[in-house]
Amino acid sequence: MADIFREVDEEVRQDRALAFWNRYQNLIIAVAAIVVIAAGGWRFWQAQQLKNAYAADDKLQAAMALSREGKSKEAEAAFAALAKDAPKGYAAIAQMRAAGELAASDRKAAVAAFDKLAADASFDPLFRDVARLRAGMIRVDDADMKEIEERLSPLAAAGEPFRSSARELLGLAALKFGDLDQAGRMFDQIVTDTESPAAMKQRAEAFLGLVRSDRKPK
């Protein structure tokens, strides 16, 4: 008797499954087709992205080679062209390098280019900080101390990724303007920061020696 009930129950399940299939087969087939097409489209998109990245990398390497050869104008044009159609990461690097090449021929234009990148909210925050630092590096030679501090002090704050570089530039600017106390503070912050690069610590210690020797009575 139990076997009969099991057979009846199995037939009921089969009937329900068949009814479900007859009712929804078109929808099931459509969903399956969409899944297959979407998977194929995703793989195609991935392949295209990889292809574009390889092409952008080749162009970036070629532009960098021009820069190493001292062909600043050609390098700047190559970086600018790459920035227009490269994938986002490569475009950001190309924009930064194009602004850097400008510094060889037009420092004012280079600063303006870096300032524009630093103000671009669509840019990665780390890239924006690099742009601020590069602009500050160029202006250290020409600007007054007030402008240099406005540009670099935010980057020199504790926890900032490029604080050691910013502090070094501020220390050098302070030396230039004869502010030994400020220079000493900046170089001391580099020396006491456990995360400062070793080479930068060595330079800071050397500059601190200069500061201390200038402070001695003569």
Residue, then its C-alpha position, 0 to 999 in steps of 0.5 A: m500500500a505504501d508503494i502505491f502512495r509513493e507512486v501516486d505522489e511521484e506522478v503528482r510531482q511530475d504533473r506539477a513539474l510538467a505544468f510549471w514547464n508548460r506555463y513558464q518555459n518561454l520565460i525560463i528559456a529567455v532568462a537562460a539566453i540572457v545569462v549566456i549572452a551576458a556572460g559572453g558580453w562580460r568576457f568580451w568586455q574584459a578582453q577589450q579592457l585588457k587589449n586597451a590596457y596593453a595598447a595604453d601601456d605601449k604608448l606610455q612606455a614610448a612617451m616615457a622613452l621620449s622623455r628620457e631622451g630629452k625630447s620634452k616637446e615630443a614627450e609632452a604631446a605623446f602624454a597629452a594624446l594618451a590622456k585623451d583616450a587611455p583607460k582611466g589609470y593610464a590617462a591619469i599618469a599621462q596627464m601628470r607626466a604631460a604637466g611634468e614635461l611642461a616644467a622644462s619649457d614653461r614653469k608657469a604653465a606646468v604649475a597651472a597644469f598641476d593645479k588643475l589636476a589637484a583641483d579635479a574631483s574626479f582624480d584619485p586623491l593620491f594623484r591629486d596630492v602628487a599634483r599639489l606636491r609637484a606644483g609646490m616643488i616648482r614654486v619653491d624656487d620662485a614663490d615667497m614663503k607664504e605661498i610655499e606654506e599655503r601649498l605644502s603645509p597641508l601635505a606636511a601634516a601628520g598622517e599625510p602620505f607625502r609629508s616627508s617630501a613636503r617637510e623637506l621642501l618647506g625646510l629648504a624654503a625656510l633655509k632659503f629665506g633665512d628662517l632657521d627655526q622653521a627649517g630646523r622644525m621641518f627637518d627634525q620632523i623628518v628625522t623623528d618620523t619612523e616612516s620617513p624614507a632612509a635617504m630623506k632622513q639622512r639628508a634631513e640630518a645633514f641639513l640639521g647639522l647646517v642649521r645648528s652650525d649657523r646658530k652657533p655664536k660667531 
